[in-house]
Amino acid sequence: MNGLIMAQTQEEPKGKLSGALFGAYFYNVVRDTGINSLKNAAYLGEKNVNGMTLQRALITYDYKWNSNFSSRIALESDEKNFTASSDGKANRFSMYLKDGWVQWRFHPYHALIVGLQATPPIEMMEGVWGNRFLEKTIIDLRGILSTRELGVGLKGQFDSTGVVKYHLLIGNNSASKPENDKYKRFYGQVIFSPVSGLSLLIYADYQMQASVRDTFIRQMVSGDILTNAFSVGYKKKDKLSAGVDYYIRNAKNAYNTGSALDNQTGMGFSAYGTYLFSPKVAAVLRYDYFEPNSKKSGDTRQLFIVACNLKPVEKFTISPNIVVESYEKTTRTITESVTARISFNWTF
């Protein structure tokens, strides 16, 4: 009898396959004549260029041995990764490892994750934004933080309510690439959810970097980087979602003024919202402000996204949208970039 009871309660391993495919037909309506030489521009390409693009093809397999051990492996292809032909030129879309981790839930409220995994703030920021197929979050788009890191993470909550959650991670500071130095990156965040649908995130990470030589004082000085981020998000199922993301980044001795090495402080701000008129029709708005160096003029960028998401069937979205990126004046006025797109997103 005891053996029969144990057999009935034994957990069976199970796996799940999922994925996503999204891209767009785009048309570069307006471009500056010098757009391709402009720094910190998210939308390049000459005026009147148009065509199809595949921004992501993602295949994910989740496997759960039992309530204590689970794992994930994911492969992704995007518009920036290609195989090389015999002449060394880009040839075909290629797949690379997106996720590869094993999780041990050693306590009902706490889990240890080892391997290639999501960096702490990405899950909440992308979850509230909810329109990754239209654009990345600001910290991802502007290269402030990679969405993946190879390392050891610890995440969980402090009680059964989940009002306060945490996520810690020690990583190689090389994103998805193999480690080639001794410098690490330390991540930490706390998320407060005081009421249903509302989340507040406080995040910080510290990047260890190789020392740099300050030729003005003829000494080696620190090149470490500290990033702080704050995010507020609200979601009401099948009705609306809205959020604000803000970050500030301080890189030690990264700005050469011409007479000294000074710290470089940059910041970014993103406000966005999605309103569902019905399960099949939604309006999307987003505004970004990006300042890579507060001590230097001419490099501020602003981004505007206006979209209408149409869902003819479950798990498939078509979205006519307009993206405008504007650029701070330097020695001349820089014409904004205007891109018209019909984007699509399929998930399974």
C-alpha positions as a Markdown table, in Angstrom:
| # | Residue | x | y | z |
|---|---|---|---|---|
| 1 | Met | 0.0 | 0.0 | 0.0 |
| 2 | Asn | 2.8 | 2.5 | 0.9 |
| 3 | Gly | 4.6 | 1.7 | -2.4 |
| 4 | Leu | 1.4 | 2.5 | -4.3 |
| 5 | Ile | 0.9 | 5.8 | -2.5 |
| 6 | Met | 4.5 | 6.8 | -3.3 |
| 7 | Ala | 4.1 | 6.0 | -7.0 |
| 8 | Gln | 0.9 | 8.1 | -7.2 |
| 9 | Thr | 2.6 | 11.2 | -5.6 |
| 10 | Gln | 5.9 | 10.9 | -7.5 |
| 11 | Glu | 6.4 | 13.9 | -9.8 |
| 12 | Glu | 6.7 | 13.2 | -13.6 |
| 13 | Pro | 9.3 | 15.2 | -15.6 |
| 14 | Lys | 7.7 | 17.4 | -18.3 |
| 15 | Gly | 8.9 | 19.7 | -21.1 |
| 16 | Lys | 7.4 | 22.6 | -23.0 |
| 17 | Leu | 8.4 | 24.1 | -26.4 |
| 18 | Ser | 7.6 | 27.7 | -27.1 |
| 19 | Gly | 8.8 | 30.4 | -29.4 |
| 20 | Ala | 8.4 | 33.7 | -31.1 |
| 21 | Leu | 8.9 | 35.2 | -34.6 |
| 22 | Phe | 8.6 | 38.9 | -35.3 |
| 23 | Gly | 9.7 | 41.4 | -37.9 |
| 24 | Ala | 8.4 | 44.2 | -40.1 |
| 25 | Tyr | 8.0 | 45.8 | -43.5 |
| 26 | Phe | 9.7 | 49.2 | -43.1 |
| 27 | Tyr | 10.1 | 52.4 | -45.1 |
| 28 | Asn | 12.6 | 55.1 | -44.3 |
| 29 | Val | 10.4 | 58.1 | -44.9 |
| 30 | Val | 12.9 | 60.8 | -43.6 |
| 31 | Arg | 16.6 | 60.6 | -42.9 |
| 32 | Asp | 19.5 | 63.0 | -42.4 |
| 33 | Thr | 22.1 | 63.0 | -45.2 |
| 34 | Gly | 24.7 | 62.0 | -42.7 |
| 35 | Ile | 22.7 | 59.5 | -40.7 |
| 36 | Asn | 25.0 | 56.5 | -41.1 |
| 37 | Ser | 27.9 | 58.4 | -39.6 |
| 38 | Leu | 25.9 | 59.7 | -36.6 |
| 39 | Lys | 26.8 | 58.2 | -33.2 |
| 40 | Asn | 24.1 | 56.8 | -30.8 |
| 41 | Ala | 21.5 | 56.6 | -33.5 |
| 42 | Ala | 19.0 | 53.7 | -33.2 |
| 43 | Tyr | 17.5 | 54.1 | -36.7 |
| 44 | Leu | 20.0 | 54.2 | -39.5 |
| 45 | Gly | 19.7 | 53.6 | -43.2 |
| 46 | Glu | 19.3 | 56.0 | -46.1 |
| 47 | Lys | 16.1 | 57.7 | -47.0 |
| 48 | Asn | 13.6 | 55.7 | -49.2 |
| 49 | Val | 15.2 | 52.4 | -48.3 |
| 50 | Asn | 12.4 | 49.9 | -47.7 |
| 51 | Gly | 12.0 | 46.1 | -47.3 |
| 52 | Met | 11.3 | 43.2 | -45.0 |
| 53 | Thr | 13.2 | 42.5 | -41.8 |
| 54 | Leu | 13.2 | 39.6 | -39.4 |
| 55 | Gln | 14.1 | 41.0 | -36.0 |
| 56 | Arg | 13.8 | 37.8 | -34.0 |
| 57 | Ala | 13.2 | 34.1 | -34.4 |
| 58 | Leu | 13.3 | 32.4 | -30.9 |
| 59 | Ile | 12.8 | 28.8 | -29.9 |
| 60 | Thr | 12.7 | 27.9 | -26.2 |
| 61 | Tyr | 12.5 | 24.6 | -24.5 |
| 62 | Asp | 11.7 | 24.4 | -20.8 |
| 63 | Tyr | 12.3 | 21.1 | -18.9 |
| 64 | Lys | 11.1 | 20.5 | -15.4 |
| 65 | Trp | 12.4 | 17.4 | -13.6 |
| 66 | Asn | 10.3 | 18.1 | -10.4 |
| 67 | Ser | 9.3 | 21.0 | -8.2 |
| 68 | Asn | 13.0 | 21.5 | -7.2 |
| 69 | Phe | 14.9 | 21.3 | -10.5 |
| 70 | Ser | 14.1 | 22.9 | -13.9 |
| 71 | Ser | 16.1 | 24.2 | -16.9 |
| 72 | Arg | 15.8 | 26.2 | -20.1 |
| 73 | Ile | 17.6 | 26.2 | -23.4 |
| 74 | Ala | 16.8 | 28.8 | -26.1 |
| 75 | Leu | 18.1 | 29.5 | -29.5 |
| 76 | Glu | 17.7 | 32.9 | -31.3 |
| 77 | Ser | 18.3 | 34.4 | -34.7 |
| 78 | Asp | 18.1 | 38.1 | -35.3 |
| 79 | Glu | 18.9 | 40.7 | -37.9 |
| 80 | Lys | 22.4 | 41.3 | -36.7 |
| 81 | Asn | 23.8 | 37.7 | -36.6 |
| 82 | Phe | 24.7 | 35.9 | -39.8 |
| 83 | Thr | 26.9 | 33.1 | -41.0 |
| 84 | Ala | 29.9 | 34.0 | -43.2 |
| 85 | Ser | 30.3 | 33.0 | -46.8 |
| 86 | Ser | 33.6 | 31.9 | -48.3 |
| 87 | Asp | 34.5 | 35.5 | -49.1 |
| 88 | Gly | 33.9 | 36.6 | -45.5 |
| 89 | Lys | 30.7 | 38.4 | -46.2 |
| 90 | Ala | 27.4 | 38.0 | -44.3 |
| 91 | Asn | 25.4 | 35.1 | -45.9 |
| 92 | Arg | 22.5 | 33.7 | -44.0 |
| 93 | Phe | 20.6 | 34.2 | -40.7 |
| 94 | Ser | 22.3 | 32.2 | -37.9 |
| 95 | Met | 21.2 | 30.8 | -34.6 |
| 96 | Tyr | 23.0 | 31.5 | -31.3 |
| 97 | Leu | 22.5 | 30.5 | -27.7 |
| 98 | Lys | 20.0 | 32.8 | -26.0 |
| 99 | Asp | 19.4 | 30.9 | -22.7 |
| 100 | Gly | 21.1 | 27.9 | -21.1 |
| 101 | Trp | 20.5 | 27.5 | -17.4 |
| 102 | Val | 19.6 | 25.1 | -14.6 |
| 103 | Gln | 17.5 | 26.2 | -11.6 |
| 104 | Trp | 17.5 | 24.6 | -8.2 |
| 105 | Arg | 14.6 | 25.7 | -6.0 |
| 106 | Phe | 16.1 | 24.8 | -2.7 |
| 107 | His | 13.4 | 26.5 | -0.7 |
| 108 | Pro | 9.7 | 27.3 | -1.6 |
| 109 | Tyr | 10.6 | 31.0 | -1.8 |
| 110 | His | 14.2 | 30.9 | -3.1 |
| 111 | Ala | 16.0 | 29.5 | -6.2 |
| 112 | Leu | 19.6 | 29.3 | -7.4 |
| 113 | Ile | 20.1 | 29.7 | -11.2 |
| 114 | Val | 23.4 | 28.7 | -12.9 |
| 115 | Gly | 24.2 | 29.4 | -16.6 |
| 116 | Leu | 23.3 | 31.8 | -19.3 |
| 117 | Gln | 20.3 | 33.7 | -17.9 |
| 118 | Ala | 18.2 | 36.9 | -18.0 |
| 119 | Thr | 19.7 | 39.9 | -16.2 |
| 120 | Pro | 17.6 | 41.1 | -13.3 |
| 121 | Pro | 15.5 | 44.1 | -14.5 |
| 122 | Ile | 14.7 | 42.7 | -18.0 |
| 123 | Glu | 11.7 | 40.5 | -17.0 |
| 124 | Met | 9.8 | 43.3 | -15.3 |
| 125 | Met | 10.7 | 46.1 | -17.8 |
| 126 | Glu | 9.9 | 43.9 | -20.9 |
| 127 | Gly | 6.8 | 42.5 | -19.2 |
| 128 | Val | 5.2 | 45.9 | -18.5 |
| 129 | Trp | 6.3 | 47.4 | -21.9 |
| 130 | Gly | 4.8 | 44.3 | -23.5 |
| 131 | Asn | 5.7 | 45.3 | -27.1 |
| 132 | Arg | 9.2 | 43.9 | -27.5 |
| 133 | Phe | 8.4 | 43.2 | -31.2 |
| 134 | Leu | 8.1 | 47.0 | -31.7 |
| 135 | Glu | 11.3 | 47.9 | -29.9 |
| 136 | Lys | 13.7 | 47.0 | -27.1 |
| 137 | Thr | 13.5 | 48.6 | -23.6 |
| 138 | Ile | 15.6 | 51.7 | -23.3 |
| 139 | Ile | 18.4 | 50.1 | -21.3 |
| 140 | Asp | 18.7 | 47.3 | -24.0 |
| 141 | Leu | 18.3 | 49.6 | -27.0 |
| 142 | Arg | 21.0 | 52.0 | -25.9 |
| 143 | Gly | 23.4 | 49.2 | -24.8 |
| 144 | Ile | 23.4 | 50.0 | -21.1 |
| 145 | Leu | 22.6 | 46.4 | -20.1 |
| 146 | Ser | 22.7 | 43.1 | -22.0 |
| 147 | Thr | 19.5 | 41.1 | -21.6 |
| 148 | Arg | 21.6 | 38.0 | -20.8 |
| 149 | Glu | 24.6 | 37.1 | -18.6 |
| 150 | Leu | 26.6 | 34.0 | -17.9 |
| 151 | Gly | 26.8 | 33.6 | -14.2 |
| 152 | Val | 25.2 | 32.5 | -10.9 |
| 153 | Gly | 21.9 | 34.0 | -9.8 |
| 154 | Leu | 19.8 | 33.9 | -6.7 |
| 155 | Lys | 16.1 | 35.0 | -6.8 |
| 156 | Gly | 13.0 | 34.7 | -4.8 |
| 157 | Gln | 10.6 | 36.4 | -2.4 |
| 158 | Phe | 10.5 | 36.8 | 1.4 |
| 159 | Asp | 7.0 | 35.3 | 2.1 |
| 160 | Ser | 4.0 | 33.7 | 0.5 |
| 161 | Thr | 2.5 | 37.0 | -0.6 |
| 162 | Gly | 5.3 | 37.9 | -2.9 |
| 163 | Val | 5.0 | 41.6 | -2.1 |
| 164 | Val | 8.8 | 41.9 | -2.0 |
| 165 | Lys | 10.9 | 40.0 | -4.5 |
| 166 | Tyr | 14.7 | 40.1 | -5.0 |
| 167 | His | 17.2 | 39.0 | -7.7 |
| 168 | Leu | 21.0 | 38.9 | -7.3 |
| 169 | Leu | 23.5 | 37.9 | -10.0 |
| 170 | Ile | 27.2 | 37.6 | -10.3 |
| 171 | Gly | 28.2 | 37.4 | -14.0 |
| 172 | Asn | 31.2 | 37.4 | -16.4 |
| 173 | Asn | 30.3 | 40.9 | -17.7 |
| 174 | Ser | 30.6 | 39.5 | -21.2 |
| 175 | Ala | 26.9 | 39.0 | -22.1 |
| 176 | Ser | 26.6 | 35.8 | -24.1 |
| 177 | Lys | 30.3 | 35.7 | -25.0 |
| 178 | Pro | 32.9 | 33.4 | -23.3 |
| 179 | Glu | 34.9 | 35.0 | -20.5 |
| 180 | Asn | 38.3 | 36.3 | -21.4 |
| 181 | Asp | 39.3 | 38.4 | -18.4 |
| 182 | Lys | 39.0 | 38.5 | -14.6 |
| 183 | Tyr | 36.5 | 41.4 | -14.3 |
| 184 | Lys | 33.0 | 40.6 | -13.1 |
| 185 | Arg | 29.6 | 42.4 | -12.9 |
| 186 | Phe | 27.4 | 42.4 | -9.8 |
| 187 | Tyr | 23.7 | 42.8 | -10.2 |
| 188 | Gly | 20.9 | 43.4 | -7.6 |
| 189 | Gln | 17.3 | 44.4 | -7.6 |
| 190 | Val | 14.2 | 44.5 | -5.4 |
| 191 | Ile | 10.6 | 44.7 | -6.6 |
| 192 | Phe | 7.8 | 45.9 | -4.4 |
| 193 | Ser | 4.2 | 45.0 | -5.4 |
| 194 | Pro | 2.1 | 46.8 | -2.7 |
| 195 | Val | -1.2 | 46.4 | -4.6 |
| 196 | Ser | -2.4 | 44.2 | -7.4 |
| 197 | Gly | -1.0 | 45.2 | -10.8 |
| 198 | Leu | 1.5 | 47.7 | -9.5 |
| 199 | Ser | 5.2 | 47.0 | -9.3 |
| 200 | Leu | 8.1 | 49.3 | -8.3 |
| 201 | Leu | 11.7 | 48.2 | -9.1 |
| 202 | Ile | 15.0 | 49.4 | -7.6 |
| 203 | Tyr | 18.1 | 48.1 | -9.4 |
| 204 | Ala | 21.9 | 48.5 | -9.4 |
| 205 | Asp | 24.8 | 46.9 | -11.0 |
| 206 | Tyr | 28.6 | 47.4 | -10.6 |
| 207 | Gln | 31.0 | 46.6 | -13.5 |
| 208 | Met | 34.6 | 45.9 | -12.7 |
| 209 | Gln | 36.8 | 47.2 | -15.5 |
| 210 | Ala | 40.5 | 47.2 | -16.3 |
| 211 | Ser | 42.3 | 50.3 | -15.0 |
| 212 | Val | 43.0 | 53.0 | -17.6 |
| 213 | Arg | 46.1 | 55.2 | -17.8 |
| 214 | Asp | 45.5 | 58.9 | -17.1 |
| 215 | Thr | 48.1 | 60.5 | -19.3 |
| 216 | Phe | 47.4 | 63.9 | -17.6 |
| 217 | Ile | 48.6 | 62.7 | -14.2 |
| 218 | Arg | 50.6 | 59.7 | -15.5 |
| 219 | Gln | 48.8 | 57.2 | -13.2 |
| 220 | Met | 46.6 | 54.2 | -13.6 |
| 221 | Val | 43.0 | 55.0 | -12.5 |
| 222 | Ser | 39.8 | 53.1 | -12.1 |
| 223 | Gly | 37.5 | 52.5 | -15.1 |
| 224 | Asp | 34.7 | 50.8 | -13.2 |
| 225 | Ile | 31.0 | 51.6 | -14.0 |
| 226 | Leu | 28.0 | 51.9 | -11.7 |
| 227 | Thr | 24.4 | 51.8 | -13.1 |
| 228 | Asn | 21.3 | 52.5 | -11.1 |
| 229 | Ala | 17.7 | 52.0 | -12.5 |
| 230 | Phe | 14.2 | 52.6 | -11.2 |
| 231 | Ser | 11.0 | 51.4 | -12.8 |
| 232 | Val | 7.3 | 51.8 | -12.0 |
| 233 | Gly | 4.8 | 49.6 | -13.9 |
| 234 | Tyr | 1.0 | 49.0 | -13.8 |
| 235 | Lys | -0.9 | 46.3 | -15.6 |
| 236 | Lys | -4.6 | 45.6 | -15.7 |
| 237 | Lys | -5.4 | 42.4 | -17.6 |
| 238 | Asp | -7.1 | 42.9 | -20.9 |
| 239 | Lys | -7.4 | 46.7 | -20.3 |
| 240 | Leu | -4.1 | 48.6 | -20.1 |
| 241 | Ser | -0.5 | 48.7 | -19.1 |
| 242 | Ala | 1.8 | 51.6 | -18.4 |
| 243 | Gly | 5.3 | 52.2 | -17.1 |
| 244 | Val | 8.2 | 54.5 | -16.6 |
| 245 | Asp | 11.9 | 53.4 | -16.7 |
| 246 | Tyr | 14.8 | 55.5 | -15.6 |
| 247 | Tyr | 18.5 | 54.8 | -15.3 |
| 248 | Ile | 21.7 | 56.7 | -14.5 |
| 249 | Arg | 25.1 | 55.4 | -15.4 |
| 250 | Asn | 28.4 | 56.6 | -14.0 |
| 251 | Ala | 31.6 | 55.5 | -15.7 |
| 252 | Lys | 34.8 | 56.4 | -13.9 |
| 253 | Asn | 37.4 | 58.4 | -15.9 |
| 254 | Ala | 35.7 | 57.6 | -19.2 |
| 255 | Tyr | 35.4 | 61.2 | -20.5 |
| 256 | Asn | 38.5 | 62.9 | -21.9 |
| 257 | Thr | 37.9 | 66.7 | -21.6 |
| 258 | Gly | 41.1 | 67.5 | -23.3 |
| 259 | Ser | 42.8 | 68.5 | -20.1 |
| 260 | Ala | 41.8 | 65.7 | -17.7 |
| 261 | Leu | 40.0 | 62.4 | -17.4 |
| 262 | Asp | 36.6 | 63.0 | -15.9 |
| 263 | Asn | 33.7 | 60.7 | -14.9 |
| 264 | Gln | 31.1 | 60.2 | -17.6 |
| 265 | Thr | 27.5 | 60.3 | -16.4 |
| 266 | Gly | 24.7 | 59.3 | -18.7 |
| 267 | Met | 21.0 | 58.8 | -18.2 |
| 268 | Gly | 17.8 | 57.6 | -19.9 |
| 269 | Phe | 14.1 | 57.9 | -19.4 |
| 270 | Ser | 11.3 | 56.0 | -21.0 |
| 271 | Ala | 7.5 | 56.4 | -20.6 |
| 272 | Tyr | 5.1 | 54.1 | -22.4 |
| 273 | Gly | 1.5 | 52.7 | -22.3 |
| 274 | Thr | -0.8 | 50.3 | -24.1 |
| 275 | Tyr | -4.6 | 50.7 | -24.0 |
| 276 | Leu | -6.8 | 47.8 | -25.2 |
| 277 | Phe | -10.1 | 49.0 | -26.7 |
| 278 | Ser | -11.0 | 45.4 | -27.2 |
| 279 | Pro | -9.1 | 42.0 | -27.1 |
| 280 | Lys | -8.3 | 42.6 | -30.8 |
| 281 | Val | -7.4 | 46.3 | -30.9 |
| 282 | Ala | -4.9 | 48.3 | -28.8 |
| 283 | Ala | -3.1 | 51.6 | -29.0 |
| 284 | Val | 0.6 | 52.0 | -28.0 |
| 285 | Leu | 2.5 | 55.1 | -27.2 |
| 286 | Arg | 6.2 | 55.5 | -26.1 |
| 287 | Tyr | 8.6 | 58.3 | -25.5 |
| 288 | Asp | 12.4 | 57.9 | -24.7 |
| 289 | Tyr | 15.0 | 60.5 | -23.7 |
| 290 | Phe | 18.6 | 59.4 | -24.0 |
| 291 | Glu | 21.6 | 61.4 | -22.7 |
| 292 | Pro | 24.9 | 59.4 | -23.0 |
| 293 | Asn | 27.1 | 62.1 | -21.5 |
| 294 | Ser | 25.7 | 65.0 | -19.4 |
| 295 | Lys | 29.0 | 66.9 | -19.8 |
| 296 | Lys | 28.9 | 66.9 | -23.6 |
| 297 | Ser | 26.5 | 68.7 | -25.9 |
| 298 | Gly | 25.1 | 67.4 | -29.2 |
| 299 | Asp | 24.5 | 63.8 | -28.3 |
| 300 | Thr | 21.0 | 63.8 | -26.8 |
| 301 | Arg | 18.4 | 61.5 | -28.6 |
| 302 | Gln | 14.7 | 61.4 | -28.3 |
| 303 | Leu | 12.5 | 58.5 | -29.6 |
| 304 | Phe | 8.7 | 58.4 | -30.2 |
| 305 | Ile | 6.7 | 55.3 | -31.1 |
| 306 | Val | 3.0 | 55.4 | -32.1 |
| 307 | Ala | 1.3 | 52.1 | -32.9 |
| 308 | Cys | -2.0 | 50.3 | -33.4 |
| 309 | Asn | -1.9 | 46.6 | -32.4 |
| 310 | Leu | -4.4 | 44.4 | -34.3 |
| 311 | Lys | -4.9 | 40.8 | -33.2 |
| 312 | Pro | -6.9 | 38.9 | -35.8 |
| 313 | Val | -6.3 | 35.6 | -34.1 |
| 314 | Glu | -4.8 | 34.5 | -30.8 |
| 315 | Lys | -1.0 | 34.7 | -30.5 |
| 316 | Phe | -0.6 | 36.8 | -33.7 |
| 317 | Thr | -0.4 | 40.6 | -33.9 |
| 318 | Ile | -0.1 | 43.0 | -36.8 |
| 319 | Ser | 0.9 | 46.6 | -35.9 |
| 320 | Pro | 1.0 | 49.6 | -38.2 |
| 321 | Asn | 3.4 | 52.0 | -36.5 |
| 322 | Ile | 5.5 | 55.1 | -36.9 |
| 323 | Val | 8.9 | 55.6 | -35.2 |
| 324 | Val | 10.6 | 59.0 | -34.9 |
| 325 | Glu | 14.1 | 59.6 | -33.6 |
| 326 | Ser | 15.3 | 63.1 | -33.1 |
| 327 | Tyr | 18.9 | 64.4 | -32.6 |
| 328 | Glu | 20.3 | 67.3 | -30.6 |
| 329 | Lys | 21.8 | 70.0 | -32.7 |
| 330 | Thr | 25.6 | 70.0 | -33.1 |
| 331 | Thr | 27.4 | 72.4 | -35.4 |
| 332 | Arg | 24.3 | 71.9 | -37.6 |
| 333 | Thr | 20.7 | 70.9 | -37.4 |
| 334 | Ile | 20.3 | 67.2 | -37.8 |
| 335 | Thr | 17.1 | 66.0 | -39.6 |
| 336 | Glu | 15.1 | 63.5 | -37.6 |
| 337 | Ser | 14.6 | 59.9 | -38.7 |
| 338 | Val | 11.1 | 58.9 | -39.5 |
| 339 | Thr | 10.3 | 55.2 | -40.2 |
| 340 | Ala | 7.0 | 53.8 | -41.1 |
| 341 | Arg | 6.5 | 50.1 | -40.4 |
| 342 | Ile | 3.9 | 47.3 | -40.5 |
| 343 | Ser | 5.2 | 45.0 | -37.8 |
| 344 | Phe | 4.1 | 41.5 | -36.9 |
| 345 | Asn | 4.5 | 39.2 | -33.9 |
| 346 | Trp | 3.7 | 35.5 | -33.7 |
| 347 | Thr | 4.2 | 33.5 | -30.5 |
| 348 | Phe | 3.5 | 29.9 | -29.7 |
